[in-house]
Amino acid sequence: MRDLNFQLKQLCQRNRDGSFATQRDRERALDLVASQLRDLGFRHMRADSLRTKHVERLVSNWKAAGLAVGTIKNRLAELRWWAEKIGKPGVVAPDNAHYGIGQRQFVTNASKACDVTADDLSKITDPYTQASLKLAAAFGLRRAESIKIQPAWADRGDRLALKSTWTKGGRAREIPIRTEAQRQILQEAKHLAGRGSLIPAERNYVQQLRRFEHQCAAAGVRRVHGLRHQYAQARYRELTGWRAPAAGGPRSKALTAEQKQVDREARLAISRELGHDREQITAVYLGR
């Protein structure tokens, strides 16, 4: 039995802070942390044995895996919760800057887009991780969505449907299938997953997420979230006819009145496809 995983599960069940969704996400995050600590060589930990060295090693591992600043901050928040519940709040520094974790820059005209190349994919040995990366790039999916998705169920012919249980915030959505490349990637994922998800039968979500992160780190695939930025910028150019500001296109203030209307409609469409409910959030992906 993996004692730490079991004990953290019990700790969560005894301390039901927050909403049901918050409790569920916390339990999943701490289960992942426990497994990562085991992978890092800490094989005999218990819930009350959390130390500063464990936190430092975890953060270093997350940075090496190229996790987004927001993801690392969220995981540190769960570590602080854990430390508080075992009476050791000082184990985790109260300031994220202590770990070299900066503030998120929500609006910038510096592009964060990135792509996954054939060479990158050739270094991924797990076919499920490879399929998830391809879907994330082709449809702008979040990492969790690209793992939880059931490709056969999601395929609606001219669009990809995402269940609320796969998405952030529980918002179901649909993404148009516009290109033959998207169709081919979806067909490959369907062939691999059958009627199920891109989580192999012998694993659960947390285990597959851990494998995904390990595979990406080992292959040198960084900034997976940048695939969503790449998708958004490609869609913007397709919908407007010009590049997004973050990709070297004209700033919003330089557009004509007619172009601004096209810009707004494109941003609204992209916001929906990415799973957001505000047009303003697209500035993170496209610039202003």
Buried (B, 14 or more C-beta within 10 A) or exposed (E): EEBBBBBBBEBBEEBEEEEEEEBEBBBBBBBBBBBBBBEEEBEEBEBEEBEEEBBEBBBEBBBEBBBBBEBBBBBBBBBBBBBBBBEBEEBBBEEBEEBEBEEEEEEEBEBBBBEBEEEBBEBBEBBBBBBBBBBBBBBBBBBBBBBBBBBBBBBEEEBBBBBEEBBEEEEEBBBBBBEEEBBEBBEBBBEBBEEEBBBBEEEEBBBBBBBBBBBBBEBEBBBBBBBBBBBBBBBBBEBBEBBBBBBEBBEBEEBEEEBEEBBBEBBBBBBBBBBBEEBEBBBBBBBB
